[in-house]
Amino acid sequence: MKIAVDAGHGYNTPGKRTPPVPTDVDFNKDGKADVKKGDSIREHVAAVGVAFNLIKELKRCGFDTAMTGFDDDNPKDDGDTPLTQRQTAIKNAKCDYSVSIHYNAYGDGTAFNSTEGVSIYIHNTNSGKSEKLAKSVLKYLVQGTKQTNRGISKQALAMCNCKALGTKASILAELCFMTNEREALQMMGSSAYWKESAQEICKGICDYTGVKYIPEVYTPTKPITRKSSDTDIKWLQGKLNSVLQGESFIPLAVDGNYGNRTRIAVLIYWEKLGWNQTGKDTGFSAGSNTITALSKGRTK
């Protein structure tokens, strides 16, 4: 099955952005502001954040995919592709289903207000089997970050028109309101929410199509030290337990505490691999080579 993923609007499309934000916004919490106080979060940036993750999710689960409105994870070079051109691309690609990613708005866009929530749109006349797909996706979207469920709405939207798109079902997801300050800052302006939304949409598509959802296998991306997150330290402890089992090794408590027992387990693992021959490394840092070896389950 082939799924079309559409990232709504373009980077410079007028009006498709939040009101001026009251504080700096750091999408991925790396300490660097992606949007400065007084500027706006652009809808297309957040839409591509979800869409690019969704492509990866769908491919991992075995779907073929097509992209419209974007071509990679860089939203800044994307123009606003005309709707008819998007429809034609999806139809020519012979897609079975399509999902268009958007963020909702209420009011004149100059100030934040209290309207909030997640919703899905389907076409009012040419909807095919879209309502069933919409229900399946919405079921998962409301299970993650707490939001008001605004339900499914019918409207003559181009990216929901199954007849023009040549699809069996097509939906347009309005993931939150960019004119709601909390949703704009905590959801639209968060790469964690983008990834969460992509996972939830993919789970809904899998449910609808009868395909098994395959979760992402987590692997740390930075050296693991005593200052690392609980998640990364627990990953290290769990992997060490797996590769060192059966050799009079007392399993580590998977508690996120990089203490002396975890350090010694790292040293034991390195010895099995023939590493740290000088004995100078203390074992209090598991670097990229250790992470790669543990990911592959290497024992020699």
C-alpha positions as CSV (number, residue, x, y, z in Angstrom):
1,M,0.0,0.0,0.0
2,K,1.2,3.5,-0.8
3,I,0.5,6.4,1.6
4,A,0.8,10.1,0.5
5,V,2.0,12.4,3.3
6,D,1.3,16.1,2.6
7,A,2.9,19.0,4.6
8,G,0.5,21.9,4.5
9,H,1.3,25.2,2.9
10,G,4.8,26.6,2.3
11,Y,7.5,28.2,4.4
12,N,6.7,31.7,3.4
13,T,2.9,31.4,3.0
14,P,1.4,34.6,4.4
15,G,-0.6,34.2,7.6
16,K,0.3,30.5,8.2
17,R,2.1,31.1,11.5
18,T,1.5,31.8,15.2
19,P,1.0,35.3,16.7
20,P,4.3,36.7,18.1
21,V,5.5,34.2,20.8
22,P,6.1,35.6,24.3
23,T,9.3,33.7,24.8
24,D,12.1,32.0,22.9
25,V,11.1,28.6,21.5
26,D,13.6,25.7,21.5
27,F,12.1,22.9,19.3
28,N,14.5,20.1,20.4
29,K,15.6,21.4,23.8
30,D,19.2,21.7,22.7
31,G,19.6,25.1,24.4
32,K,19.4,27.1,21.1
33,A,16.3,29.1,20.3
34,D,14.7,28.1,17.0
35,V,12.2,31.0,17.2
36,K,13.1,34.2,19.0
37,K,10.7,36.0,21.4
38,G,8.5,38.2,19.3
39,D,8.8,36.1,16.2
40,S,6.3,33.4,15.0
41,I,6.4,29.7,14.6
42,R,5.6,28.9,11.0
43,E,3.0,26.3,10.3
44,H,5.0,24.6,7.6
45,V,8.0,24.1,9.9
46,A,5.9,22.1,12.4
47,A,4.0,20.4,9.6
48,V,7.3,19.1,8.0
49,G,8.5,18.1,11.5
50,V,5.5,15.7,11.7
51,A,5.4,14.7,8.0
52,F,9.1,13.8,7.8
53,N,8.8,11.6,11.0
54,L,5.6,10.1,9.6
55,I,7.4,9.0,6.4
56,K,10.0,7.2,8.5
57,E,7.3,5.6,10.7
58,L,5.3,4.3,7.6
59,K,8.4,3.0,5.9
60,R,9.5,1.1,9.0
61,C,6.0,-0.5,9.0
62,G,6.4,-1.6,5.4
63,F,4.3,1.0,3.5
64,D,5.4,2.7,0.3
65,T,5.2,6.5,0.6
66,A,4.9,9.7,-1.5
67,M,5.6,13.2,-0.3
68,T,3.9,16.4,-1.4
69,G,4.5,19.9,-0.1
70,F,8.0,18.9,1.1
71,D,10.9,16.8,0.0
72,D,13.1,16.4,3.1
73,D,13.4,17.5,6.7
74,N,14.4,21.1,5.7
75,P,11.2,23.2,5.5
76,K,12.9,26.5,4.7
77,D,13.2,25.8,0.9
78,D,9.6,24.6,0.4
79,G,7.3,26.8,-1.6
80,D,3.5,26.7,-1.4
81,T,2.7,24.0,-3.9
82,P,-0.7,24.7,-5.5
83,L,-3.5,22.3,-4.3
84,T,-4.2,21.1,-7.8
85,Q,-0.5,20.2,-8.3
86,R,-0.5,18.3,-5.0
87,Q,-3.7,16.4,-6.0
88,T,-2.2,15.5,-9.3
89,A,1.0,14.3,-7.8
90,I,-0.8,12.0,-5.3
91,K,-3.1,10.7,-8.1
92,N,-0.2,10.0,-10.5
93,A,1.7,8.2,-7.7
94,K,-1.3,5.9,-7.4
95,C,-1.6,6.3,-3.7
96,D,-4.1,4.3,-1.7
97,Y,-4.5,6.8,1.1
98,S,-3.3,10.3,2.0
99,V,-2.7,12.4,5.1
100,S,-2.3,16.1,5.1
101,I,-0.6,17.7,8.2
102,H,-1.8,21.1,9.4
103,Y,-2.2,23.3,12.5
104,N,-5.5,25.0,13.2
105,A,-6.2,28.7,13.8
106,Y,-9.0,30.9,15.2
107,G,-9.4,34.6,15.2
108,D,-7.5,37.1,13.1
109,G,-4.1,35.6,13.9
110,T,-2.6,38.6,15.7
111,A,-3.2,37.4,19.3
112,F,-3.5,34.2,21.1
113,N,-6.9,33.0,22.4
114,S,-8.4,30.0,24.3
115,T,-9.7,27.9,21.3
116,E,-7.9,24.5,21.4
117,G,-7.9,20.9,20.4
118,V,-7.1,18.3,17.8
119,S,-9.5,17.4,14.9
120,I,-9.6,15.6,11.6
121,Y,-11.3,16.7,8.4
122,I,-12.7,14.5,5.6
123,H,-14.5,15.6,2.4
124,N,-18.2,16.3,2.6
125,T,-19.1,14.5,-0.6
126,N,-16.0,12.7,-2.0
127,S,-14.8,11.0,1.2
128,G,-14.6,7.4,0.1
129,K,-13.7,5.4,3.2
130,S,-12.2,8.4,4.9
131,E,-14.4,8.5,8.0
132,K,-13.2,5.1,9.2
133,L,-9.6,6.1,8.6
134,A,-10.2,9.4,10.5
135,K,-11.7,7.6,13.5
136,S,-8.8,5.2,13.7
137,V,-6.2,8.0,13.5
138,L,-8.0,10.3,15.9
139,K,-8.3,7.4,18.5
140,Y,-4.5,7.4,18.8
141,L,-4.0,11.2,18.5
142,V,-6.0,11.8,21.7
143,Q,-4.1,9.1,23.6
144,G,-0.9,11.1,23.7
145,T,-0.5,14.6,24.9
146,K,-3.7,15.7,26.6
147,Q,-5.9,17.7,24.2
148,T,-9.5,18.5,23.6
149,N,-11.0,16.1,21.0
150,R,-12.8,18.2,18.5
151,G,-13.8,15.2,16.5
152,I,-14.2,14.7,12.8
153,S,-15.6,17.4,10.5
154,K,-16.7,17.3,6.9
155,Q,-15.8,20.1,4.5
156,A,-14.9,20.5,0.8
157,L,-11.2,20.6,1.3
158,A,-8.9,19.8,-1.7
159,M,-6.6,17.5,0.3
160,C,-9.5,15.4,1.4
161,N,-11.2,14.9,-2.0
162,C,-10.7,11.2,-2.7
163,K,-12.1,11.6,-6.3
164,A,-9.5,14.3,-7.2
165,L,-6.7,12.5,-5.3
166,G,-7.5,9.0,-6.7
167,T,-7.4,7.6,-3.1
168,K,-9.6,5.2,-1.2
169,A,-9.4,7.5,1.9
170,S,-7.9,10.9,2.6
171,I,-7.8,12.9,5.8
172,L,-6.5,16.3,6.9
173,A,-5.2,16.4,10.5
174,E,-5.4,19.7,12.5
175,L,-3.0,18.7,15.2
176,C,-3.5,21.7,17.5
177,F,-4.3,25.4,17.5
178,M,-1.4,27.7,16.6
179,T,-3.5,30.6,18.0
180,N,-3.6,29.0,21.4
181,E,-0.5,30.0,23.4
182,R,-0.1,26.7,25.3
183,E,-0.6,24.5,22.3
184,A,1.7,26.7,20.1
185,L,4.5,26.6,22.6
186,Q,4.2,23.1,24.0
187,M,3.0,21.2,21.0
188,M,3.5,23.0,17.7
189,G,6.9,24.2,18.9
190,S,8.1,20.9,20.2
191,S,9.9,18.3,18.1
192,A,8.9,15.7,20.7
193,Y,5.3,16.4,19.9
194,W,6.0,16.2,16.2
195,K,7.4,12.7,16.6
196,E,4.6,11.7,19.0
197,S,2.0,12.8,16.5
198,A,3.7,10.9,13.6
199,Q,3.7,7.7,15.7
200,E,0.1,8.1,16.6
201,I,-1.0,8.8,13.0
202,C,1.0,5.8,11.8
203,K,-0.6,3.6,14.5
204,G,-4.0,4.7,13.3
205,I,-3.2,3.9,9.7
206,C,-1.8,0.5,10.7
207,D,-5.0,-0.3,12.6
208,Y,-7.2,0.8,9.7
209,T,-5.2,-1.2,7.1
210,G,-4.6,-4.3,9.3
211,V,-0.8,-3.8,9.2
212,K,1.2,-4.5,12.4
213,Y,2.8,-1.4,13.9
214,I,6.5,-1.8,14.4
215,P,7.8,0.6,17.1
216,E,11.1,2.4,16.7
217,V,14.0,0.6,18.4
218,Y,15.5,3.2,20.7
219,T,19.3,3.7,20.7
220,P,21.1,6.5,22.5
221,T,22.8,9.0,20.2
222,K,25.3,10.5,22.7
223,P,28.0,8.9,25.0
224,I,26.3,7.6,28.2
225,T,27.8,9.0,31.4
226,R,26.7,9.5,35.0
227,K,25.0,12.7,33.9
228,S,23.0,11.1,31.1
229,S,19.2,10.7,31.2
230,D,17.6,7.8,33.1
231,T,16.4,6.5,29.7
232,D,20.0,6.2,28.3
233,I,21.4,4.7,31.5
234,K,18.6,2.2,31.8
235,W,19.2,1.3,28.1
236,L,22.9,0.7,28.9
237,Q,22.1,-1.4,32.0
238,G,19.6,-3.5,30.1
239,K,22.0,-4.2,27.2
240,L,24.8,-5.1,29.6
241,N,22.5,-7.6,31.4
242,S,21.7,-9.1,28.0
243,V,25.3,-9.6,26.7
244,L,26.8,-10.6,30.0
245,Q,24.2,-13.1,31.2
246,G,25.2,-16.7,31.9
247,E,28.8,-16.0,33.0
248,S,28.4,-15.7,36.8
249,F,27.4,-12.2,36.2
250,I,24.8,-10.8,38.7
251,P,22.4,-8.7,36.6
252,L,22.4,-5.0,37.2
253,A,19.4,-3.2,38.6
254,V,17.9,-1.3,35.6
255,D,17.4,1.9,37.7
256,G,19.0,4.7,35.7
257,N,21.8,5.0,38.3
258,Y,25.3,4.9,36.7
259,G,27.0,3.6,39.8
260,N,30.0,1.4,40.5
261,R,28.3,-1.8,39.5
262,T,27.4,-0.4,36.1
263,R,30.9,0.9,35.7
264,I,32.4,-2.5,36.4
265,A,29.9,-4.1,34.0
266,V,31.1,-1.8,31.3
267,L,34.7,-2.8,32.0
268,I,33.8,-6.5,31.9
269,Y,32.1,-5.9,28.5
270,W,35.2,-4.1,27.1
271,E,37.4,-6.9,28.3
272,K,35.2,-9.4,26.4
273,L,35.7,-7.3,23.3
274,G,39.4,-6.9,23.8
275,W,39.2,-3.2,24.5
276,N,40.8,-0.9,27.1
277,Q,44.0,-2.9,27.2
278,T,45.8,-0.2,29.0
279,G,43.2,-0.1,31.7
280,K,43.2,3.6,31.8
281,D,39.5,4.1,31.1
282,T,37.4,4.1,34.3
283,G,34.3,2.7,32.6
284,F,32.2,5.7,33.6
285,S,31.5,6.6,30.0
286,A,30.1,4.3,27.3
287,G,30.9,6.0,24.0
288,S,29.6,5.5,20.5
289,N,31.6,2.3,19.8
290,T,30.2,0.7,23.0
291,I,26.7,1.8,22.1
292,T,27.0,0.4,18.6
293,A,28.4,-2.9,19.9
294,L,25.6,-3.3,22.5
295,S,23.0,-2.4,19.9
296,K,24.3,-5.3,17.8
297,G,24.6,-7.6,20.8
298,R,28.3,-8.2,20.2
299,T,30.1,-10.4,22.7
300,K,33.5,-10.7,21.1
